[in-house]
Amino acid sequence: ASARCAVQTMGDLGAQHGFYGEDPGKGGAGESVQLADAQGEAWVFHISGGVPAKGAAADDKWRGQRGAMWAAQRVPDNHVAVVANDFIIRVVDPEDKENFMTHPGLFELTQEAGLWSGKGEFDFLAIMAPDIKTFSYNALLPPIPMYTTLRMWSVFRTVAPSLHIEITDDTRAFPFSVPVDTQLTHLDVMNLFRTHYEGTAFDMRLGALAGPFQSPNRIEGGRGMMAFPGQFARSPSIPRTSYTMVGQTGPDIEAAVWFAPDCSASSVFVPFFARALTGDSAGQFDEAAFGQGSMQELSFTDGTPPAWWAFDFVANWMDLSYRNMSETYVYPKVQQLQREVAEHAAKAVLASRAGGGEAVLAMEQTRLQRRVADEWWKFATMLVVRYNDGFFNFGENAPTRVATIGYPPFWLEMIGYDGASYFPTWFERAPSFPTLLDAQDKS
């Protein structure tokens, strides 16, 4: 099995049977799948709707292959590619079999559909996708190109700072991939999904939309967006993130999928080893924590709820005092527990290769999954005690005392708090930072 084989299989199935996107219309007319294999090859696969035949079926050269158009490009070694709600493959070179795979009729059928003139280079992004600077996912709302480009820019600037890639609202200004300045670990990749652009001009903890407690979470949709169209920053981790996965494979690497329930900024990835699916272990994992449950129901009286609810609960509770809670407890806990899980997983891999076999991996992933779920529920209950009713309660350094949190000084300055603030206070956009905002946030 290889990534190339998977690309060809997906492409052939799409061409033969058709493609239907997640959403109706142009907003769901395309999809991207990223693949990597044990040989160390990584590919980006793009697929979109097909081209219906116009003439008699018997005379159709592409009969049985009109269901979908597709192309795939190999990610060069030591490069990172970022797909964020848009295609990224640019010029397709059909002669370069080492780095490109395509539907056999891609060029002819796109000409037939009037998408390409047949002259010049075949730019897959420009030909097969609308320009997100002018395209609206919702006809009642304006385009939101920064929804895509901020995430791409964030990854590029993190993994390849030497390139000095600038932010833009034009995805076509970005390269397909970039060479990394230094090698990344799977823990580094996990952290790419946790950012809210802290320390940049787009820091989502700052500004009026973050509220007094500096939450990076933004509430999408609703009548307000219809009345005042615009766009706010979108980070990789958002409140409606259901899960995040990091696949790990390649030569001499134990293949695994690392799975984080709920939004990645406040979640911990646990391993699911590929080899644990084989042998006597027969796919053993903690089913109660990571294989059962529903977003439609939650019970605190019928055993321990699934891990997803633990992480979702903490993520929502954080909005009570996001900056304080994240910096004091949640983010340090995420990093500490993630390192411990990774260390134990690495030891299990060594033990497995030393003769323990697949059973060692299956037992250790099950143990780690249970540990993470139980520890996060215990952590959640601690946070409920520590943060409620607007107070910081019974902290480690003062276990018998209750302390105030209050509104931050910069927020009261921003809203013009004064002796008449018993009336409702309203404010307008200001061109500068509040003077009382922490110095590190202004940099």
SEKE-176286 format. One record per atom (N, C-alpha, C): x, y, z. Coordinates in steps of 0.2 Angstrom, whole numbers, plus 5000, padded with zeros to 4 digits. Last residue first. Example, Ala and Ser with C-alpha at 12.3 -4.5 7.8 and 13.67 -1.06 7.14 Angstrom:
BEGIN
506449895035 506849955036 506450005039 506649725039 506249785039 506649845039 
***
This chain:
BEGIN
501652235108 502252225104 502052185098 500552235117 500652285112 501152275107 500752135126 500252125121 500252175115 501752175134 501952115130 501352115124 501052275142 501552295137 501752235132 499352265144 499952245146 500452255140 498452415143 498552355141 499252325142 498252545146 498352505152 498452425150 497952615135 498652625138 498752575143 497252525122 497152555128 497852565132 497952555105 497852515111 497652555117 496952655093 497552635097 497352585102 495752695087 496352675082 496952655086 494152615092 494752665093 495352645089 492452605089 493152575087 493652635089 491452655104 491652645096 492352625095 490252605117 490952625114 491052615107 489252625131 489352605124 489952635121 488452565146 489052605143 489152575135 487052605156 487352555151 487952595147 487452685172 487052675166 487452635161 488452665181 487852625182 487352635177 489452745177 489452685173 488852635176 489852865182 489152865179 489052795176 491152855186 490652865191 489952865189 491752745173 491852805178 491252805183 492452675159 492152665165 492252725170 492752665145 492652735148 492252725155 493152555139 492452565139 492252635142 494552555141 494252555135 493552575134 494652555155 494852605152 494552615145 494152425157 493752475160 494052545157 495152355150 494452345148 494052405151 496352375157 496352405151 495552405148 496052315170 496052385169 496052415162 494852185169 495552205168 495552285168 493652145182 493852175175 494552195175 493952015194 493752075192 493952095184 494451925204 494751925197 494651995194 494751905222 494451935216 494851925210 494951745231 495251805228 494751835222 494751655246 494451675239 494651745237 495751535255 495551605253 495251605246 496451425258 495851445262 495551505260 497551405250 497051355250 496351375254 498551485242 498051515247 497451475248 499151425232 499551465237 499151495243 498151355225 498651315229 499051355234 496551435229 497151425225 497651385229 495251465232 495651415236 496151395231 494551545218 494451515224 494951465226 494251685211 494751635210 494751605217 492551735205 493151735210 493651675208 491351725198 491851785197 492451785201 490751605201 490451665204 490951725203 492251515199 491551515199 491351585203 493651425198 493351485195 492551475195 493951315206 494351365206 494051435203 492851225204 492951245210 493351315210 493051205190 492451225192 492451255199 494351155190 494251215187 493551245189 494151025196 494551075199 494451145197 493450965186 493050975192 493551025196 494350955176 493750995175 493451015181 495250865181 495550935180 494950985179 494550755180 494750775187 494950845186 494450745166 493850755170 493950775177 495750725163 495450785161 494750795165 496050605169 496350655172 496050725169 495250515161 495050525169 495450585171 495750535148 495050555150 494950565157 497150495151 496950565148 496250585150 496950365155 497250405159 497050485157 496350305143 496050305149 496250355154 497450325134 496850355133 496350355139 498450245141 498550315140 497850355138 497850115140 498050145146 498150225146 497850105126 497250095130 497350135136 499150115122 498750165120 498050165124 499649995129 499850065131 499450115128 498949885123 498849895130 499049965132 499449905109 498749905111 498649925118 500849895111 500549955108 499849965110 500849755116 501149815120 500849875118 500349685105 500049685111 500249745116 501349685095 500749735094 500349735101 502849655103 502449645098 501849695099 503949635112 503349635115 502749635110 505149645106 504949585107 504249585109 505649775104 506049735107 505749665108 504549835099 505049815094 505549775097 503849865111 503549825105 504049795101 504749955117 504649885120 504249835115 504750065108 505350025109 505249955112 503350095110 503650075103 504250035104 503350125124 502950075121 503150045114 504050245123 504350185127 503950125125 503250325116 503850315113 504150255117 502150335125 502050305119 502750285116 502750405136 502550335137 502450305130 503050535129 503550495132 503350415133 501750575126 502150555120 502750515123 501250595139 500850545134 501350525129 502050695143 502050635146 501750575142 501750795134 502350775134 502450705137 500350815137 500550795131 501250765130 500450865150 500150795149 500350775142 501050985148 501450945152 501150875151 500251055139 500851035137 501250985141 499051055147 499051025140 499751005138 499451135158 499251065159 499251025152 499751265152 500251225155 500051145156 498351285148 498951275143 499551245146 497651285161 497451245155 498051235150 498251375171 498151305172 498051265165 498651505168 498751485175 498751405175 498151525155 498951535157 499051505163 496851505156 497251465151 497951475153 496351585166 496251505166 496751475162 496651715161 496851685168 496851615168 495951715149 496651725149 496951705156 494551675152 495051635148 495751655149 493451655162 494051695163 494651665159 492451585155 492251625161 492851675163 492951515145 492751575143 492551615149 493251385151 493751435150 493551505149 492151305149 492151345155 492751395155 492351265136 491851305137 491851345144 493451175138 493451225133 492951285134 492851085148 493451135150 493451195145 491951025139 491751055146 492251105148 492750965130 492251015128 492051055134 493450875137 493750925134 493350985132 492350795142 492850825147 493150885144 491750745130 491450795134 491850825140 492750665125 492550725121 492250775126 492850555134 493350605134 493150665131 491150515140 491750505136 492250565136 490750505158 490650525151 491250515147 490650375169 491150425167 490950445160 488950335175 489650315173 490050375171 487850425174 487850355171 488550345169 487850555179 487650505184 487650435181 488050645169 488550645175 488350585180 487750635152 487550615159 488150615164 487250705137 487750705142 487450685149 486950705119 486750695126 487350685131 487450735107 486750755108 486450735115 488650695104 488550765106 487850785108 488950535112 488550575107 488650645109 489750375115 489550435117 489250475111 491350285111 490650295113 490450365114 492650295110 492350255105 491550255106 493450345121 493550365114 493150335108 492950285133 493250355133 493250385126 492550155129 492150195133 492350265133 493750105122 493050115119 492650165122 495250115122 494750125127 494150155124 495649975111 495750045113 495250055119 496249845100 496049865107 496149935108 496349775088 496149845088 495949865095 496949645091 496249655087 495949725088 497949585098 497649645101 496949665098 498449485090 497949465095 497649525099 498549565074 498749515079 498249505084 498149745072 498349675070 498449635076 498049865077 497449845074 497549765072 499249915081 498749885086 498149855083 499849965070 499949895072 499549865077 499450105072 499150065066 499249985068 498950175087 499450145083 499150095078 498350315093 498050255090 498550225085 498750425106 498950385100 498450325099 498050585109 498150515112 498350475106 498250755113 498150705108 498350635111 497250865122 497850825122 497750765117 496651035121 496550965121 497250935121 496451175118 496451145125 496351075126 496651185105 497051225109 497051205116 495751095098 496451075099 496851125104 494151055103 494551105100 495351095103 493850875103 493650945104 494150995101 495150755106 494450775106 494350855106 496450715095 496250755101 495550775100 497550585091 496850605091 496750655097 498650525080 498650555086 497950595086 498950375072 498550435072 498450455079 500550295067 499950305072 499550365070 501950195064 501350225061 500750235066 503450225069 502850185071 502250225069 504750245057 504250275062 503650235063 505550195047 505750195054 505350225059 504750305035 505250255037 505550255044 503050355041 503750355037 504250305039 501950445051 502150385047 502750405044 500550505059 501250505059 501450435056 499250625059 499550565057 500250565057 498250705070 498950715067 499150645065 496650775071 497050715070 497750735067 495350845081 495950855077 496350795077 493650875083 494250845084 494750865080 492750985081 492550925085 493150875087 492651155084 493151105082 492951035085 491951265088 491551205085 492051155082 492851355093 492451315097 492051255094 494451315085 493851355086 493351325090 496051315079 495651295085 495051345086 496551395069 496451325068 496051295073 495651545068 496151505070 496051435068 495051685060 494951615061 495551575062 494651855063 495151805062 494851735063 493151905055 493551905060 494151855059 492252015043 492651945044 493051955050 490552065039 491352075040 491652005040 488952145040 489452095037 490152115038 487852165050 488452205050 488952155047 486752085049 486652155049 487252195048 487251955049 486851985043 486752055043 487851955061 488351955055 487951975049 486751965069 487252015069 487652015063 486051845068 485751905064 486251955064 487251705065 486751745069 486551805065 489051665064 488351665062 487851715066 490151625078 489951635071 489251635070 491051695090 490451665089 490251675082 492751655094 492251695091 491651655089 493951645107 493451615103 492951665100 494951705115 495051705107 494451675103 494551815128 494451745125 494551755117 494751915138 495251895132 495151825130 493851965147 494351905149 494751875143 493152065140 493652085145 494052025148 493252015122 492952035128 493452045134 493651995109 493951955114 493551965121 493152105102 492852045101 493051985106 494052205106 493352205109 493052145108 495752145109 495152185105 494452175108 496551985110 496452055110 495952085107 496651855107 496551865114 496351945115 497051845094 496351835095 496151845102 498251935085 498151895092 497451905094 498751985074 498051955074 497851915080 500052035076 499552085075 498752055075 500551915088 500551945081 500051995081 500451845100 501051885099 501051915092 499451715094 499751745100 500351785098 498651645086 499051695083 499351745089 498151535092 497651595091 498051655089 498651365090 498851435090 498151475089 498651235088 498351265095 498451335095 499151175078 498451175078 498151215084 500451175081 500251215075 499551225075 500551075090 500551145092 500351195087 500750965082 500150975087 500051045089 501950985077 501350985073 500750995077 502750965088 502751035085 502151035081 502550825090 502250875095 502250945093 503150775080 502450765080 502150815085 504450895075 504150835078 503450825078 505250955061 504750965066 504650895069 506851035057 506450975057 505950975063 506851205052 507151145056 506651095056 506251265041 506951285043 507251235048 505551185028 505551205035 506251225036 504951245012 505451205016 505451225023 503251245008 503851285010 504251235013 502051234994 502351215000 502951255002 501451324985 501051254987 501351234993 501451494991 501751434987 501351374989 500251624989 500651584993 500951524989 499451694981 500151724982 500551684986 498251644981 498651624975 499351654976 497551684992 497951624993 498351604987 497551844998 497651814991 497951744992 497751925008 497051905007 497051855001 499251905018 498951925012 498151895012 500851915026 500051905026 499751935020 502351855020 501951905022 501251885022 503751765025 503151765021 502651815024 505151745028 504751805029 504151815025 505951635028 505651655021 505251725022 506251605040 506751635036 506551655030 505251535046 505251605047 505751635043 504451405044 504951435039 505051515040 503551375053 503951325051 504551355047 502851505055 503151465061 503651415059 502451545043 502951595047 503251555053 501651445039 502251455035 502751495039 500551445049 500951385048 501651405045 500051575046 500251565053 500751505052 499651575032 500251615034 500451595041 498551485034 499151465030 499751505032 497751555042 497951495044 498551475040 497451675034 497851675041 498051615043 496851625023 497551645022 497851655029 495451595027 495951545024 496651565025 494951705032 494751645035 495251585033 495251805023 495651795029 495551735033 494151805014 494751775012 495251755018 492651805013 493051805020 493751775018 491351905005 491951855005 492351865011 489851945014 490351955009 490951905009 488251855013 488751885017 489351895012 487251805006 487051855010 487651885014 487751685000 487651744996 487451805000 489151615007 488451625009 488251695005 490451615002 490151545004 489351555005 490851714989 490551714995 490251644996 492351774981 491851724981 491551724988 493451854981 492751884978 492251834979 494451794986 494351864988 493751894985 494451664982 494051674988 494051754990 493951624966 494451664970 494151684976 493451454963 493351524963 493851564967 494451324955 494151354961 493951424960 495051284944 494551234947 494251264953 495951384940 495451354935 494951314938 496751414951 496451464947 495951444942 497251284955 496851324959 496451384955 497851234943 497351204946 496851244950 498451294929 498451314936 497851284939 499251254916 498651234919 498651244927 499951374905 499951324910 499351314913 499351394888 499751414894 499751354899 497751344883 498351384881 498651394888 496551294886 496951254883 497651284881 495651374893 495651384885 496151334882 494451314905 495151324903 495251324895 493151294906 493551314912 494251334910 492351234897 492451304897 492851334902 492151104897 491751134902 491851214901 493251064888 492551054886 492051094890 494251094896 494151134890 493451134888 494150994906 494051064908 493951114902 494350884897 493650894900 493550964903 495750894894 495150894889 494550914892 496350894907 496450944902 495950954897 495850764912 495850834916 495850894911 495850634909 495550684904 495450754907 496450564919 496750564912 496450614908 496750654934 496250624930 496550624923 498550644939 497950684937 497450634934 499950674949 499550624946 498850664945 501650724951 500950744949 500550684947 502950684953 502650734958 501950754956 503350594943 503650584950 503250634955 502950634931 502550584934 502750574942 502850764923 503150754929 502850704933 501950794913 502550754911 502950734917 500950874918 500750804917 501350764915 501050984930 501450964925 501350894923 500051114936 500051044935 500551024929 500251254946 500351224939 500451154939 499451214961 499551274956 499651244949 498551164975 498951144969 498951194964 497651214984 498351244984 498751224978 495951254988 496451214984 497051254985 495351285004 495451304997 495951254994 495351265018 494651285015 494851315008 496851245019 496351285023 495751305020 498251165019 497651165015 497151195020 499951175017 499451195021 498751195017 501551085018 500951115014 500351125018 503251085020 502551085023 502051115019 504750985016 504251035015 503651025019 505550875016 505750925021 505250995019 505150825000 505450815006 505650875010 503650904992 504350884992 504550864999 502150824990 502450874994 503150854994 501350784974 501850764980 502150824984 499750814970 500450834970 500750814976 498350774960 498750764966 499450784965 496650804954 497350804953 497750794960 495050774946 495550774951 496250784949 493350774943 493950794941 494450794947 492050654941 492450694945 493050714942 491350574931 491050584938 491450644942 491850534919 491650604920 491350624927 492050404915 492650444919 492450514920 491150344907 491350314914 491850344918 491850414893 491250384896 491550344902 492650494885 492750494893 492150454896 492250484872 492950464874 493050454881 490750444867 491050484872 491750454874 489950374858 490450414855 490850454860 488950324866 489350284863 489950314860 488250444871 488650404876 489150354872 488150584861 487950514862 488450484866 488550734871 488350704865 488150634866 488950784883 488450824879 488150784873 489250724900 489250724893 488750754889 489750834914 489250784911 489350784903 491150824923 490850864917 490350814914 491150834942 491350814935 491050854930 491850924956 491350894952 491550874945 493450884963 492950924962 492450884957 494950854973 494450834969 493850874968 496650844977 496050884976 495550854971 497950784988 497450764983 496850814983 499550784992 498950824992 498550814986 500650674999 500350694994 499750744996 502250605004 501650645006 501350675000 503250465008 502950515003 502350545006 503750375016 503950445018 503650495012 503350245016 503950255013 504250335013 502150245022 502750215026 503350235023 501350405018 501450325018 502050315022 500050525018 500750505019 500750425019 498850645011 499050575012 499850565013 497450745012 498150735012 498350665014 496150795001 496350745006 497150745006 494850914998 495550894998 495750845003 493450954987 493750934993 494450914992 492151054980 492751024980 492951004987 490851114982 491051084976 491751054975 490351184992 490551114994 490651074987 490051304987 490451304993 490651234995 489251284975 490051294975 490351294981 488051164981 488251224978 489051224977 488051084998 487751094991 488051164988 489451015007 488851065006 488651074999 490350915004 490050925011 489450965011 490050854987 490450884993 490050884999 490150714977 489750754981 490050784987 490650634962 490950674969 490350714971 490750474953 490550544955 490750574961 491150354949 490550354952 490250434954 492350374941 491850324939 491150344942 493050474948 492950484940 492350434938 493150424961 492750484959 492550494952 493850304958 493250294961 492750364960 495050364953 494650324949 493950314951 495450434965 495350474959 494950424954 495650334974 495150384976 494950424969 496650264968 496050234970 495550284971 497750354967 497450334961 496750294962 497950384981 497750434976 497450404970 498350254985 497750284988 497550344983 499550244977 499050194976 498350224979 500250344983 500150344976 499550304975 500450294996 500050354995 499850364988 500250114996 500650174996 500150234995 500449945000 500050005000 500450065000 
***
